[in-house]
Amino acid sequence: MWRCRFLFSLTLVLALVFLCGAALIQPASTQEEELSQWADEILQQVSRLSGLSVKHKVQVKFKERAELRSYLLSKIDEEYPPARLEGWQKSLVKFGFLPAGTDVKELLLSLYQEQVGGFYDPETKQLFLVKGYPDQLRAVIASHELTHALQDQHFDLLSLLTDSSDNDDLILARQAVIEGVATAVMIEYLTGGQLAELPELGPLMKSAVELQMGFTPVFSSAPSYFQRHLLFPYLEGTTFYQNYLKQMKSKDLSHLFSRLPRSTEQVIHFEKYGEAEDLPVMVDLSRLQEVIPADWRLLYGNVMGELDVEMLIQTFLSDHEAKAASRGWDGDSYHTYQGREGVVLIWLSTWDSPGDAREFYTAYKRLIKKKYRRERLEEEGENSSLWQTEEALVYLEMRGEDVLVVEGISKPLLSPVIRAAFSESKVPVFRGKQLSQSARR
């Protein structure tokens, strides 16, 4: 996934305005004094709807479209300096999410420019409204972004979005709560209804997005990886928050933000966040450095999570196979390296049961045949397979609840990498802490 240090209103989701009927919304004045008063009135309303008190006023400014690009560029450069951007981009290509040659930076800029209607910056504590949107949308955008301002005043959003540099799945789960709550408040602001009493909003929001696809050419033509990552916090996040309200029967956001989901798995399957909580296992790949050649360069190290596993399989196989093969995810970690002859992927995942591991293993075997133009099966056992492809060797092995994927490696290095990967530690995560000593599950 990609990270950003600002929270924005998504143009596609704002299509809900027209489904909910927003003719009564008063437009914002462009005069500074009137704009401040207008924003204060909305801030008080979203404070009542969210249950978060106003600690201080929020400065609101307008931004021209031309200014937006330079602002977005600075934020992308801040989050993704050249080496990190290169590593992330090459990793996405190696997994198969993107075709080679994709300019990720330009794609992000174009997507943001098309989709951002307004944004709250937790670093400057300011709300920016982008000029060029219809007047009736401005109050809706402000209701969403001012909810972020209140979240920030109470829960320090910047720390939630930046304190885990090697676990994007965790950050995406947090984003789902942050955006889900803000979208819910926006909908309540529009309808005057109680979110817990409304039907499940995910399908309605998805329909609203589909209606707008013809008016969003950049989003419509973007790789599915970026489409899903852009929408996930809003669609699944709102559904998650609806389920939370139904279970808790309270809008106590301090409780929710003190017990945020730890993975996209918990967002997708609310029951794994609820009473029968299924916390992820942290997989440590640090021992790989003992066997990796000195001239290899670590490009990227991160966590896929259930959402990305589902999307990866979906890229090559059916939706049904993708959901079935990703459902038992329990934790993972991957490293990508720049080797002598190309990019090497080493990915170890752990699953809820050997049966879940087998389902993923079997699906990934089918995926390999679709992913590579030329693949020849060199060796096959009950729990392992080795292919020669046009790039290099691809190896897949299952041991109990664990599955190892190695792609792009040469034969002499394969055995040491297998030994190092399967000797890694898995650390169960607990609320508020994780085990201080690595423990094999």
N, C-alpha and C positions, 0 to 999 in steps of 0.2 A: 504494500500500500504506500501511498505518499502521505506525508505529513504537512501540515501548515500551521503557522502560529497565529492565525486569525480565524474567526468564525463567521461564516457567510450565509446569506439567504440564497437558496438555489432557485433559479428562474423556473426550472421545470416543476418544482414543488409549489411555487407560487401560483401555478395554474389552479390550485385548489380555491383561490380567491373567486374565480368565476363559477366554480361548482357550488360554492357556499353562498354566493351572492354578496358582493361587496360594494353595492351602489351607494350605501349610506356612509362609507368611509370618507372622512374629510381630508382633502389633500394638505400637504405640508407647505407652509410659506417658505420662500427662499430668504426672507429677511431674518437676520440672525436672532433678534430678540423674540420675534414671533415663532421662529423655529424652535428655540429653547423652550418656550412655554408649551408649544405643541408636543414636544418630546417628553416634557415633564408630565403632561396629562396621560400620555400613553404609558410612561414608566409607572405611574401610580396604578393604572389598570392592570398591567402585567404583574406588578407586585401583589395585588390582590389575588389574581388568578394562580400565580405560582406559589404563593405563601412565603415568598422571600421579601424581607423588609428592604427598603431603600436606605442604604448607608450614606450615599452621596449622589449628587446629580451626575448626569452623563453628558459630556459635550458632544454635540451632533454637528457634522459638517457635510457639505456636498463635495463630490469628486467628479471631475469631468472624465469621460471615457479615455481621453488621451493620457490623463494622469494615472488612471488605473493600471495601465500596462507597466509603467515604470515602477509603481508600488509593488505589483505582483512579482515583477522580476527581482526586486530587492529581497522580497520574502522567500522566493524560491532559492536564490543564491545563498541566503542566510541558512536555510534548512539543508540545502544540498550543495555544498562546495564541490568543485570539479571532481575530486577523487570519489566522493560519496555518490555523486550523480552517475559517474561512470560505472561504479560497482553495482548500483541499483539497476541501471539500464541493462548492463550485460547479464545480470541475474534474471531479469524478466525475459530476456531473449533466450537464455539457456533453458529456463523452465518451459518455455513455449508460449508464454503469454503474449509476446510481441514478435513481429517479424524483424529480422536483422535490418539495421539501418534506420529504425524509428528514432526520431529526434524527440526524446521524452520531454525535454525542457520546453521546446516550442509547442508541443502538444498540450502540456500543462497550462502554458500561457494562454493558448487559444481557448481551452476549455473554461478557464477561470474568466476570461474576458467575456465569453458568451453567457456564462451562468451566474456570475456574481451580480446581484442586484443591490446589495448593501453588505457591510461587514462591520463586526466589532473587533477592535484590535486590543487584546489584553495587555500588550506592552505599553501602549499610549493611553489606554482606558478611554478611547474615543470610538464613537459610532460614525461611520461614513455611509452616506446614501449616494448611490451612483446616479448621475443625471441621465435622462433619456428614457426613464421608465414612466408609464402612465401614472398620473397623480394618485389614483385610487389604490395603487400598489404600495405607495410609500409608507402608509400607516401600517400595512401588513408587514412589510420589511422591518419597520421600526419595532413592531411588537416582538418579532422573532429575535432581533439583535439586542434589544433592550433586556430581553430575558437572559441572553448571554452576559450582559453587563451585570445583572443581579447575581447570576451564578458566579461570576468572577469576584464580585464583592464578598461573597460568602465562602467560596471554595477554591479560589486561586487557580483559575483555568490553565494558566501558563505552565504551572508545575505539573498538572495532570497530563498535559500534552507533550511534555519534553523530558520527563524524568526516567524514561526507559528507552535508551537509544537502540537497543538490540532486540526489541520485542514489539514489532509493529502491530501484531494481532491484539496485544493488550491495549495499545493506544487506540486502535480502531474500535474496540469494545467500549472504551471510555467516550470516544467521540459519539458513539451511538446513543449513549445516555444523554450527553450534552445536547446533541442536536434533536434527539427524540423529545426531550422535555421542552425545548424551545419551539419545536414544531407543534407540539400539543398545546402549548400556551397560545400560539398563533391561531390555531384552529378554534380554541375556546374564545379567543378575542373576536374572531370572525362570527361565530355562531351563537355565542352566549350560552352554549351548552356545557355540561359536565363531561369531561373526556371519558370517565369510567362508564357513563351511561350510553355513549355512542357506540355504534357497531364497529367491528375491527376496521381500522382506518388503512391498514396496509394495502388491501386490494383497491380501495377507492383512490389512494394516492398513486398507485401503480397505473390505474386507468387514466388519471389526470396527466401523468407523465407521458403515457402513450399518445394521448391526444395532442400533446405539444411537440412530438418528435419531428414533425415536418417543419417546425419553425426553429429548430435548433440543429443546424447542419453539422456543426463541429461535434456536438455530443453524439448525434445520430451516426456519424461515420467513425467515431473513436473506437478503439479496440474494446471488447466487452469487459476486459479487466478494469479499465478506467471508468466505464459506465457503471459497473456494479459497485466499485469502491466509492464513487461519487454519491450514489443513491443510498447505499447501505445505511449510513448513520441516520438518514431521514426516514426511510421506509421501515426498516427493521427496528430502528431505534424508537420510533413512535409506537409500534406494536409492542415492543418490550415494555415501554412505560405504561401503556394501557394495561398490560397484564400485571405489572407491578401495582398499579392503583387498585385493580380488582382484588388482588391478594391482600394488600396491606390496608385497604380501605382508608387511606390517609395520604395527604399530599406533603408529608414530612420529608422534604428533599434532603435535609441534613442526614437522615437515616440512609437514604439511597446513595448519597455521595460519600458516606462513610463505608459503604459496602457495595462498591461498584463491581460490575462483572469483570472477571479476570481474563476473559477470552471471547472471541466471536461465537464460539460454541454456546456459551451461556446466553448470548443475545438471541441467537437463532432458536435455541431450545430453552424456553424460560424455565421449564421444570428442572433443568440442570443448574439454574441459579437459585431456585426456590428452596423448599424444605429439604429435598434430597439433593443437596448441592454436589456438583461434580467439578472440583477445581482442577486446573491443568497441572501436568507434570512438566517441570523445567528440565530440558535436556542439555547437558553440558558437553560441548565438542572441543574443549580446550586441549585435550590430549592429541588431537590431530597434528598440532604443531611439532610433535616429536618425530613424525614420519614424513611431513611435507618437505619437499626439496627446498633448499635455501633460496633458490632463484624463483620460486613461486611467490606470487603476491596475493595476499588476501584482498579480495574485491569487496565482499559483503558478507555479513553474518547476521542472521535474523531468524524469526519464527514465521512459519506459514499460517498456521491456525486452520480451523475447519472451513472458514469461508474460502480462503485461497486454495485449499486442497479441493474443495468442491468445484471451484472455478477452473482449476487446472484440468481436472478430469473432464469437465464439461467442454473444455476447448477441443478435446479429441474424441470423446465418447458422448453418450446420450445424457440428458438431464437426469433420468431415472438412475442410471449407473453412477453418476456423479454424486447424487444425494445419498445413495445406498453405501457407496464406498467411503464417503467422508464422515458419515454419521457417528462412527465409534472413535473419532479422534480423541486422544488424551494428552498429546503434547508433541512437540517436534523442535528441531533446530537444523539449520542448514548453513553451510559455508560455500561460497564460490571463490575460486582462485583463478588468477591469470597464470596459466602454465606455459610451458615451452611451445606447445602446439595449439593452444586455444584455451577456452574457459572450461574449468572443471567444477562440477557440482557434486557435493557430498551432503546428503540429507538423511538424517535419522529421525524416524517418527515412532511414537509409542501409542498403543491403542487400548481401549477399555478391556479387550479380551483377545485371546488368540483367534477367535472367530472373526472379530472385527479386523484384526491385522490381516487375516487371510483374504477377506473381502477387498481390502485396499490393494494387497499384493496382486491378486488376480486381475483387478481392474488396471493396475499399472502395467502389467504384462501386455494387456491389450493396447494400452496407450502407446507403448514403445513402438508397436507395429505401425501406428498411425503417425507418430511424431517424426520418424526418420524416413527419408526417401529410400535409403538402402539399408536394410538391417538383416543380418544373417545370424541365426542362433548358433553359437559356438558350443555352449554347454548348458545342460538343463538337469536339475535335480528336483526333488519334491518341493524344496523350499528355496531354491536359488536358480537364477538364470543369467547367462552371459551372452551378450550380443556384440558382434562387430558391426559398426555403422560407418557411414561416410565421414563421420567426425573422429571417432575413436571408440574405445570400448564402453559399453553400458552394462552395469551390473546391478542385480536386484536380489536381495536375500531377506528372508523372514526367519526370525528366531523368537519363538514364543509370541509376546505382545509387540515386538519391535520389528520394524521394516527399514532396511538400509537401501538407499538409492545412490549409485555412483555413476555419473555420466561424464564422458570426455577424458577418461584416464588411460594411461598406457599399462600394459601387462605387468612390467616389473614393479610398479607402485601399487597395484591393486591389493595384493595380500596384506602388506603393512597397513594400508588404509582400512581394510576390513577389520583387522585386529584392533586397531586404535579406536575405530568407531564403536564397535560392540563392547569395548572395555569402558566406555564412557559412563558417567554417573547420571542418574535421574533423580531430581530433587522434588518430592511432593510439596505443593504450595499449600499454606494454611492462611486463613484470614488474619491479616495483621503481621504475619511473619512467614518465613519458610524455614525448613530444617537447617540448622547451622552446619550439619555434617551430611555430605552426600550419602544417599541410601538407594540401593538398587531395589526396584519394586519387584 
